[in-house]
Amino acid sequence: MNTSDFSDFLEQYHLALDEIINGRPELYQSLYSRRGDVTLANPFAPFGPVSRGYAQVSETIARAASHYVEGHVVGFENFSTFLTTELGYIVEVERFEATVKGREEMSPLALRVTTIMRREDTGWKVVHRQADPITAPRPATSIVVDH
């Protein structure tokens, strides 16, 4: 199996994080499938609930980028990569520093991310991304929702 095109796609995917944390969503948006089953589960309430379909996903990506003023990627910690001729996924922790609108200083951020990619007619595309800020052990009570 030729994996070079998948490796090239992952390189673009990682570069897109640097773009989005600098307020530029276009590269990130271009990497997502245009099919109706594409989904995005962003980590924070301002970015909204799970988005489905390219229009919602693209809007969510743009909204997420609008929260960042400037930033830079620190690195990616890969826990798992799996690839077939049709599908691939990665499980990583993304680490970056960014200035979030409304704050003056740059803050360190980390996200636990699972991304599923599919080979489509135009090449590899993201079909699902789920990210959350859980990168260290937490007590069971941390998932309790207060109303």
C-alpha positions as CSV (number, residue, x, y, z in Angstrom):
1,M,0.0,0.0,0.0
2,N,1.4,3.4,-1.0
3,T,1.2,5.6,2.1
4,S,3.0,8.7,0.8
5,D,-0.3,10.5,-0.2
6,F,-1.6,9.8,3.3
7,S,1.6,11.2,4.9
8,D,1.3,14.3,2.7
9,F,-2.3,14.8,3.8
10,L,-1.3,14.5,7.5
11,E,1.4,17.1,6.9
12,Q,-1.2,19.5,5.5
13,Y,-3.6,18.6,8.3
14,H,-0.9,19.5,10.9
15,L,0.0,22.7,9.1
16,A,-3.7,23.7,9.1
17,L,-3.6,23.9,12.9
18,D,-1.1,26.6,12.7
19,E,-3.4,28.5,10.3
20,I,-6.5,28.1,12.3
21,I,-4.9,29.4,15.5
22,N,-3.8,32.4,13.6
23,G,-7.4,33.2,12.6
24,R,-7.2,31.7,9.1
25,P,-9.7,28.8,8.6
26,E,-9.4,28.3,4.8
27,L,-6.7,25.5,4.8
28,Y,-8.5,23.6,7.6
29,Q,-11.8,23.9,5.7
30,S,-10.3,22.6,2.5
31,L,-9.2,19.4,4.2
32,Y,-12.8,18.3,5.1
33,S,-15.0,16.1,3.0
34,R,-17.9,17.8,1.2
35,R,-20.1,14.8,1.7
36,G,-23.2,14.9,3.9
37,D,-21.7,12.5,6.5
38,V,-18.8,14.7,7.5
39,T,-18.9,15.6,11.3
40,L,-16.9,17.8,13.7
41,A,-17.1,17.7,17.5
42,N,-15.2,20.7,18.8
43,P,-14.1,20.9,22.4
44,F,-15.5,24.1,23.8
45,A,-19.1,25.4,24.1
46,P,-18.4,28.6,22.1
47,F,-17.6,26.5,19.1
48,G,-21.0,24.7,19.4
49,P,-22.3,21.1,19.5
50,V,-21.4,18.4,16.9
51,S,-21.7,19.8,13.4
52,R,-22.8,17.6,10.5
53,G,-22.5,18.3,6.7
54,Y,-19.9,20.5,5.1
55,A,-21.9,23.8,5.5
56,Q,-22.2,23.3,9.3
57,V,-18.6,22.0,9.6
58,S,-17.2,24.9,7.6
59,E,-19.1,27.4,9.7
60,T,-17.9,25.8,12.9
61,I,-14.3,25.9,11.7
62,A,-14.6,29.6,10.8
63,R,-16.2,30.4,14.2
64,A,-13.4,28.5,16.0
65,A,-10.7,30.4,14.0
66,S,-12.4,33.7,14.9
67,H,-11.6,33.1,18.6
68,Y,-7.8,33.2,18.0
69,V,-5.6,36.2,17.4
70,E,-2.2,34.6,16.9
71,G,-0.5,31.3,17.8
72,H,2.0,28.7,17.0
73,V,2.1,24.9,17.1
74,V,4.3,23.3,19.8
75,G,3.9,19.7,18.6
76,F,1.9,16.6,18.1
77,E,2.0,13.5,20.3
78,N,0.8,10.6,18.2
79,F,-0.7,7.6,20.1
80,S,-2.1,5.7,17.2
81,T,-2.2,5.7,13.4
82,F,-4.2,3.2,11.4
83,L,-4.5,3.1,7.6
84,T,-6.2,1.0,5.0
85,T,-6.6,1.8,1.3
86,E,-10.0,3.6,2.0
87,L,-9.8,4.8,5.6
88,G,-7.3,6.1,8.1
89,Y,-7.4,7.5,11.6
90,I,-5.0,9.2,14.1
91,V,-5.2,9.7,17.8
92,E,-3.0,12.5,19.0
93,V,-2.5,15.3,21.5
94,E,-2.1,18.6,19.8
95,R,-0.1,21.2,21.7
96,F,0.0,24.8,20.8
97,E,0.2,28.3,22.2
98,A,-2.3,30.9,21.2
99,T,-3.7,34.3,22.1
100,V,-7.5,33.9,22.5
101,K,-9.6,37.0,21.8
102,G,-10.3,38.9,25.0
103,R,-7.0,37.9,26.5
104,E,-3.7,39.7,26.2
105,E,-1.2,36.9,26.8
106,M,-0.5,33.8,24.8
107,S,-1.7,30.7,26.6
108,P,-0.6,27.0,26.3
109,L,-3.3,24.8,25.0
110,A,-3.6,21.0,24.5
111,L,-6.3,18.9,22.8
112,R,-6.8,15.2,22.7
113,V,-7.9,14.5,19.2
114,T,-9.3,11.6,17.1
115,T,-9.5,12.2,13.4
116,I,-10.9,9.9,10.8
117,M,-9.9,10.4,7.1
118,R,-11.3,8.8,4.0
119,R,-9.9,8.5,0.5
120,E,-12.3,10.3,-1.9
121,D,-12.1,11.2,-5.6
122,T,-10.0,14.3,-4.8
123,G,-7.7,12.5,-2.3
124,W,-7.8,12.1,1.4
125,K,-10.4,14.1,3.4
126,V,-11.3,14.4,7.0
127,V,-14.7,12.8,7.7
128,H,-14.7,13.2,11.5
129,R,-12.8,15.1,14.1
130,Q,-13.4,14.9,17.8
131,A,-11.4,17.0,20.2
132,D,-11.5,17.7,23.9
133,P,-9.2,19.3,26.4
134,I,-8.7,16.1,28.5
135,T,-5.0,15.3,28.3
136,A,-4.4,14.2,31.9
137,P,-6.3,12.0,34.4
138,R,-9.3,13.6,35.9
139,P,-11.8,12.6,38.6
140,A,-15.0,10.9,37.6
141,T,-16.9,14.0,38.9
142,S,-15.3,16.2,36.1
143,I,-17.9,14.9,33.7
144,V,-20.9,15.8,35.8
145,V,-23.0,18.5,34.1
146,D,-24.4,21.1,36.5
147,H,-27.7,22.7,35.4
